[in-house]
């Protein structure tokens, strides 16, 4: 197995983006929960925020855990 610096940089960049997506999704989910509990957000749009945060969390976890070649 040879060391390829370009592939290594791409791998680190994609994992970093995955971690950022995961953090954004988790924070969006938490903020939606906190605002909905206080009544500051319309209850009809909370499922949309949860859906977006779920997509961000799943894509972030996927990007962090997948092995790139």
N, C-alpha and C positions, 0 to 999 in steps of 0.2 A: 504494500500500500504506500503510495507516494503522497507527499504533502503538497497540496495545491493552495497557495495563499489566496487566490481569487475566489475559489469555492469556499474557503474558510471564512472570508469576509462576507460573502453572500449569506452563508449559513448563520453567522452571528447577527447580521442585519435582519434577516427574516425572523429569527428568534426574538430579537429585541422588539420588532414590530408586533409580534404575537403577544409579548408581555404587555406592551402598551395597549393593545386592543383588549386584553383581559382586564387590565386595570380600569380602562374607560368603561367597559361593560359593567364591571362590579360597582364602580362609583355611580354610574347612571341608575343601576338597579337600587342601590341604597338611597340615593337622593329621591328617586320616585317613591320609594316606600315611606321615607320621612315626610315628604311633602303631602302625600296622600293621607297619611295619618293625621296631619294638622288640618287637612281640608283645604289646602292652598291650590290644589290641582283638580281639574275636572275629572270626575270618576270615569267618564266615558273614554278618555284617552290614555288612562293608565295601562291597559293591556298593550297598547302600541309601544309605549316606553319600555315595558317589560319584554316585549318581543325584540325590540332593537337591542336592548341590553343582553338578552339571551343569545342573539346572533353574534354580537361582539365577543361574548365570553366563549362561545363554542369555537369561533374562528381563531380567537387568541390561543386557546388551548390546543387546537389543531396545529397552529403554526409553531408553537413551542415544542410539541412532542413529536412531530413528524421528522423522520430522518431524510435530509436532503442529499442528493448525489450530484 
